[in-house]
């Protein structure tokens, strides 16, 4: 159980890092975003795949009901 929770936390952190890297591409450029991923020990492949196939990115929430923020 603990292993599963640690893996989930790692996956969530990687997802957040990748999302921020996509944002960095828009404001600072691809090379800056790739360097950011390197410093976070996240594979560059995540960003390069997202840039090669932007139509595959998720632009909507997975939730069926919107959050009440």
Residue frames as a rotation matrix with the C-alpha (Angstrom) as fourth column:
UNK 1
0.565 0.825 0.000 0.00
0.825 -0.565 0.000 0.00
0.000 0.000 -1.000 0.00
UNK 2
0.461 -0.464 -0.756 2.76
0.140 -0.804 0.579 2.45
-0.876 -0.372 -0.305 0.89
UNK 3
-0.602 -0.721 0.342 4.56
0.409 0.090 0.908 1.67
-0.686 0.687 0.241 -2.38
UNK 4
-0.122 0.667 0.735 1.41
0.982 -0.025 0.186 2.43
0.143 0.745 -0.652 -4.37
UNK 5
0.798 0.454 -0.396 0.92
0.540 -0.831 0.137 5.74
-0.267 -0.323 -0.908 -2.59
UNK 6
0.044 -0.865 -0.499 4.55
0.078 -0.495 0.865 6.76
-0.996 -0.077 0.046 -3.19
UNK 7
-0.661 -0.251 0.707 4.24
0.673 0.219 0.707 5.86
-0.332 0.943 0.024 -6.89
UNK 8
0.318 0.863 0.393 1.05
0.936 -0.352 0.014 7.89
0.150 0.363 -0.920 -7.20
UNK 9
0.707 -0.111 -0.698 2.67
0.250 -0.885 0.394 10.88
-0.661 -0.453 -0.598 -5.55
UNK 10
-0.405 -0.914 -0.023 5.66
0.195 -0.111 0.974 10.56
-0.893 0.390 0.224 -7.90
UNK 11
-0.437 0.316 0.842 3.38
0.899 0.185 0.397 10.32
-0.031 0.930 -0.365 -10.93
UNK 12
0.676 0.733 -0.078 1.41
0.735 -0.678 0.000 13.38
-0.053 -0.058 -0.997 -9.83
UNK 13
0.381 -0.628 -0.679 4.62
0.074 -0.711 0.699 15.35
-0.922 -0.317 -0.224 -9.27
UNK 14
-0.652 -0.615 0.443 5.91
0.446 0.160 0.880 14.33
-0.612 0.772 0.170 -12.70
UNK 15
-0.001 0.751 0.660 2.60
0.993 -0.077 0.089 15.37
0.118 0.655 -0.746 -14.28
UNK 16
0.814 0.278 -0.509 2.77
0.411 -0.896 0.167 18.78
-0.410 -0.345 -0.844 -12.62
UNK 17
-0.082 -0.942 -0.325 6.37
0.066 -0.331 0.941 19.21
-0.994 0.056 0.090 -13.70
UNK 18
-0.619 -0.110 0.777 5.46
0.731 0.282 0.622 18.31
-0.287 0.953 -0.094 -17.30
UNK 19
0.459 0.850 0.258 2.52
0.887 -0.457 -0.072 20.73
0.057 0.262 -0.963 -17.32
UNK 20
0.664 -0.287 -0.691 4.76
0.102 -0.880 0.463 23.52
-0.741 -0.378 -0.556 -16.06
UNK 21
-0.464 -0.864 0.195 7.34
0.283 0.064 0.957 22.65
-0.839 0.499 0.215 -18.73
UNK 22
-0.178 0.489 0.854 4.64
0.983 0.046 0.179 23.05
0.048 0.871 -0.489 -21.40
UNK 23
0.851 0.450 -0.270 3.89
0.488 -0.867 0.095 26.48
-0.192 -0.213 -0.958 -19.95
UNK 24
0.219 -0.865 -0.452 7.59
0.047 -0.453 0.890 27.32
-0.975 -0.216 -0.058 -20.02
UNK 25
-0.409 -0.306 0.860 7.72
0.831 0.264 0.489 26.44
-0.376 0.915 0.146 -23.72
UNK 26
0.445 0.708 0.549 5.20
0.859 -0.511 -0.038 29.22
0.254 0.488 -0.835 -24.35
UNK 27
0.994 0.054 -0.093 6.94
0.084 -0.927 0.367 31.87
-0.067 -0.372 -0.926 -22.29
UNK 28
0.438 -0.898 -0.044 10.65
-0.514 -0.291 0.807 30.95
-0.737 -0.331 -0.589 -22.36
UNK 29
0.164 -0.359 -0.919 11.15
-0.956 0.171 -0.238 28.50
0.242 0.918 -0.315 -25.22
UNK 30
0.827 0.225 -0.515 11.73
-0.237 0.971 0.043 24.81
0.510 0.087 0.856 -25.74
UNK 31
-0.036 -0.938 -0.346 15.37
0.183 0.334 -0.925 24.69
0.982 -0.096 0.160 -24.66
UNK 32
-0.557 -0.110 0.823 14.58
-0.688 -0.494 -0.531 26.41
0.465 -0.862 0.200 -21.36
UNK 33
0.464 0.828 0.315 11.75
-0.882 0.397 0.255 23.94
0.086 -0.396 0.914 -20.70
UNK 34
0.678 -0.284 -0.677 13.98
0.027 0.931 -0.364 20.97
0.734 0.228 0.639 -21.50
UNK 35
-0.456 -0.879 0.141 16.64
-0.057 -0.129 -0.990 22.28
0.888 -0.459 0.009 -19.11
UNK 36
-0.194 0.499 0.845 13.95
-0.956 -0.288 -0.049 22.66
0.219 -0.818 0.533 -16.43
UNK 37
0.825 0.517 -0.228 12.97
-0.479 0.854 0.204 19.01
0.300 -0.060 0.952 -16.87
UNK 38
0.184 -0.852 -0.490 16.63
0.173 0.518 -0.838 18.01
0.968 0.069 0.242 -16.57
UNK 39
-0.640 -0.458 0.617 16.95
-0.452 -0.424 -0.785 19.83
0.621 -0.781 0.064 -13.26
UNK 40
0.069 0.766 0.639 13.80
-0.995 0.100 -0.012 18.09
-0.073 -0.635 0.769 -12.00
UNK 41
-0.806 -0.466 0.365 15.09
-0.426 0.885 0.188 14.65
-0.411 -0.004 -0.912 -13.08
UNK 42
0.290 0.911 0.292 12.12
-0.114 0.336 -0.935 14.19
-0.950 0.238 0.201 -15.39
UNK 43
-0.282 -0.413 0.866 12.56
0.709 0.519 0.478 12.61
-0.647 0.749 0.146 -18.82
UNK 44
-0.671 -0.039 -0.741 12.74
-0.370 -0.848 0.379 15.03
-0.643 0.528 0.554 -21.75
UNK 45
-0.949 0.287 0.132 10.70
0.284 0.592 0.754 12.49
0.138 0.753 -0.644 -23.73
UNK 46
-0.210 0.917 -0.338 7.51
0.830 -0.016 -0.558 13.65
-0.517 -0.398 -0.758 -22.01
UNK 47
0.076 0.199 -0.977 7.86
-0.099 -0.974 -0.206 17.15
-0.992 0.112 -0.055 -23.42
UNK 48
-0.781 -0.423 -0.459 9.12
-0.472 -0.082 0.878 16.11
-0.409 0.902 -0.135 -26.84
UNK 49
-0.766 0.588 0.259 6.15
0.642 0.722 0.257 13.74
-0.036 0.363 -0.931 -27.29
UNK 50
0.093 0.842 -0.532 3.73
0.679 -0.444 -0.584 16.48
-0.728 -0.307 -0.613 -26.28
UNK 51
-0.117 -0.204 -0.972 5.31
-0.394 -0.889 0.234 18.90
-0.911 0.411 0.023 -28.75
UNK 52
-0.959 -0.275 -0.059 5.27
-0.174 0.414 0.894 16.36
-0.222 0.868 -0.445 -31.59
UNK 53
-0.576 0.816 -0.044 1.59
0.547 0.425 0.721 15.55
0.607 0.392 -0.691 -31.16
UNK 54
-0.970 0.154 0.188 -0.18
-0.240 -0.742 -0.627 18.55
0.043 -0.653 0.756 -29.58
UNK 55
-0.187 0.967 -0.174 -3.61
-0.723 -0.015 0.690 17.17
0.665 0.255 0.702 -30.53
UNK 56
-0.011 0.130 -0.992 -3.02
0.346 0.931 0.118 14.31
0.938 -0.342 -0.055 -28.09
UNK 57
-0.940 -0.332 0.082 -2.74
0.055 -0.385 -0.921 16.67
0.338 -0.861 0.380 -25.10
UNK 58
-0.205 0.882 -0.423 -5.61
0.963 0.259 0.075 16.71
0.176 -0.392 -0.903 -22.68
UNK 59
-0.830 -0.050 0.555 -7.37
0.082 -0.996 0.034 20.09
0.551 0.074 0.831 -22.82
UNK 60
0.141 0.927 0.348 -10.28
-0.544 -0.221 0.810 19.17
0.827 -0.304 0.473 -20.60
UNK 61
-0.358 -0.222 0.907 -10.76
-0.927 0.203 -0.316 17.85
-0.114 -0.954 -0.278 -17.13
UNK 62
-0.860 0.020 -0.510 -11.24
-0.092 0.977 0.194 14.17
0.502 0.213 -0.838 -16.56
UNK 63
-0.818 0.574 -0.033 -14.05
0.114 0.105 -0.988 14.91
-0.564 -0.812 -0.151 -14.14
UNK 64
-0.474 0.748 0.465 -17.61
0.825 0.193 0.531 14.54
0.307 0.635 -0.709 -15.33
UNK 65
0.728 0.675 -0.118 -18.75
0.663 -0.650 0.372 17.33
0.174 -0.349 -0.921 -13.03
UNK 66
0.118 -0.716 0.688 -16.79
0.140 -0.674 -0.726 20.60
0.983 0.182 0.021 -12.86
UNK 67
-0.412 -0.356 -0.839 -15.13
0.870 0.120 -0.478 21.47
0.270 -0.927 0.260 -9.59
UNK 68
0.756 0.622 0.204 -16.56
0.483 -0.740 0.468 24.16
0.442 -0.256 -0.860 -7.35
UNK 69
-0.248 -0.948 -0.201 -13.44
0.914 -0.160 -0.374 26.27
0.322 -0.277 0.905 -6.93
